[in-house]
Amino acid sequence: VTEAGIKCLRERKTQITNLHFERALLEILDKEHNVKEYIYS
């Protein structure tokens, strides 16, 4: 990740980008949860 990329991300902190980030984060957490259930079951 470049400095320009980080600066661009900081400048684009709108509700839309935050929503997309939260949705992506929830998907990742959900996948991790499913993987753990699969491993431990």
C-alpha positions in Angstrom: 0.0 0.0 0.0 1.5 3.3 -1.1 1.3 6.6 0.8 -0.8 8.0 -2.0 -3.2 5.1 -1.7 -3.5 5.7 2.1 -4.1 9.5 1.5 -6.8 8.6 -1.1 -8.5 6.3 1.4 -8.5 8.9 4.1 -9.9 11.5 1.8 -12.7 9.2 0.7 -14.1 8.5 4.2 -17.7 8.9 3.2 -20.7 7.0 4.6 -20.7 4.9 1.4 -17.1 3.7 1.8 -17.6 3.1 5.5 -20.7 1.1 4.7 -18.8 -1.0 2.2 -15.9 -1.5 4.7 -18.3 -2.6 7.4 -20.0 -5.0 5.1 -16.7 -6.5 4.0 -15.5 -6.8 7.6 -18.8 -8.6 8.6 -18.3 -11.0 5.7 -14.7 -11.7 6.8 -15.8 -12.3 10.4 -18.7 -14.5 9.3 -16.3 -16.6 7.1 -13.9 -17.0 10.0 -16.7 -18.0 12.3 -17.9 -20.6 9.8 -14.3 -21.9 9.4 -14.0 -22.3 13.2 -17.3 -24.1 13.4 -16.2 -26.4 10.6 -12.8 -27.1 12.2 -14.2 -27.7 15.7 -17.3 -29.7 14.7 
